[in-house]
Amino acid sequence: HVLCSHGLAVPSRAQLAGIIGPPLEECYRRLAPGVDPAPLCAAHRAWQRVRFDLIQPFPNSRATLAALQRAGHRLAAVTARSKVSSLGSLEQAGLAEFLEFTISAEDAPRTKPFPDPVLLALDRLRVRACDAVMVGDTASDILAGQAAGVKTIGARYGFASASLATVQPDWVIDDISQVVGIVGRSSAP
């Protein structure tokens, strides 16, 4: 929508998947080289605010988060999305109720792939890195988790899962429900 409304070329879905993960500004720098990303990001965020109705959770997300929560695991979200977008998306998907908090792009000095937001989440959860697991569907997610010293789970069911092949997460899953078994076998909470 944003690229088209600004008269810019719209890449294929596969090309878009290869760009998703870094901060929005970086994504638009890659999508529209030489174009100021600020107005593109502003248009993107404005469109997201009015289209939360498009958000759907991945299959088994609610049941998996509920099971992890019942088992005593502490859950938080770490995202490169803006606070308005991330909180609205989690609410729309019915997942916010399982999370203690969300770390969004505005909350840390640097966002994924840097470890800053993951380290902030660990601090707020009062959990040691060696006792934590990060689940993500982009290379940026896995790199941030690795840089923070946590075990990582790559989600192949996500939009940008092709990028996972290059970053070697500790585990790879095809369905979020598999997290329960991994966490149950590992020493992570």
Secondary structure in CASP SS format (residue, H / E / C, confidence):
PFRMAT SS
TARGET T0000
AUTHOR 0000-0000-0000
METHOD secondary structure of the structure
MODEL  1
H C 1.00
V H 1.00
L H 1.00
C H 1.00
S H 1.00
H C 1.00
G C 1.00
L C 1.00
A C 1.00
V C 1.00
P C 1.00
S C 1.00
R H 1.00
A H 1.00
Q H 1.00
L H 1.00
A H 1.00
G C 1.00
I C 1.00
I C 1.00
G C 1.00
P C 1.00
P C 1.00
L H 1.00
E H 1.00
E H 1.00
C H 1.00
Y H 1.00
R H 1.00
R H 1.00
L H 1.00
A C 1.00
P C 1.00
G C 1.00
V C 1.00
D C 1.00
P H 1.00
A H 1.00
P H 1.00
L H 1.00
C H 1.00
A H 1.00
A H 1.00
H H 1.00
R H 1.00
A H 1.00
W H 1.00
Q H 1.00
R H 1.00
V H 1.00
R C 1.00
F H 1.00
D H 1.00
L H 1.00
I C 1.00
Q C 1.00
P C 1.00
F C 1.00
P C 1.00
N C 1.00
S H 1.00
R H 1.00
A H 1.00
T H 1.00
L H 1.00
A H 1.00
A H 1.00
L H 1.00
Q H 1.00
R H 1.00
A C 1.00
G C 1.00
H C 1.00
R C 1.00
L C 1.00
A C 1.00
A E 1.00
V E 1.00
T C 1.00
A C 1.00
R C 1.00
S C 1.00
K H 1.00
V H 1.00
S H 1.00
S H 1.00
L H 1.00
G H 1.00
S H 1.00
L H 1.00
E H 1.00
Q H 1.00
A H 1.00
G C 1.00
L C 1.00
A H 1.00
E H 1.00
F H 1.00
L C 1.00
E C 1.00
F C 1.00
T E 1.00
I E 1.00
S C 1.00
A H 1.00
E H 1.00
D H 1.00
A C 1.00
P C 1.00
R C 1.00
T C 1.00
K C 1.00
P C 1.00
F C 1.00
P C 1.00
D H 1.00
P H 1.00
V H 1.00
L H 1.00
L H 1.00
A H 1.00
L H 1.00
D H 1.00
R H 1.00
L H 1.00
R C 1.00
V C 1.00
R C 1.00
A H 1.00
C H 1.00
D H 1.00
A C 1.00
V E 1.00
M E 1.00
V E 1.00
G E 1.00
D C 1.00
T C 1.00
A H 1.00
S H 1.00
D H 1.00
I H 1.00
L H 1.00
A H 1.00
G H 1.00
Q H 1.00
A H 1.00
A H 1.00
G C 1.00
V C 1.00
K E 1.00
T E 1.00
I E 1.00
G E 1.00
A E 1.00
R C 1.00
Y C 1.00
G C 1.00
F C 1.00
A C 1.00
S H 1.00
A H 1.00
S H 1.00
L H 1.00
A H 1.00
T H 1.00
V C 1.00
Q C 1.00
P C 1.00
D C 1.00
W E 1.00
V E 1.00
I E 1.00
D C 1.00
D C 1.00
I C 1.00
S C 1.00
Q H 1.00
V H 1.00
V H 1.00
G H 1.00
I H 1.00
V H 1.00
G H 1.00
R H 1.00
S C 1.00
S C 1.00
A C 1.00
P C 1.00
END
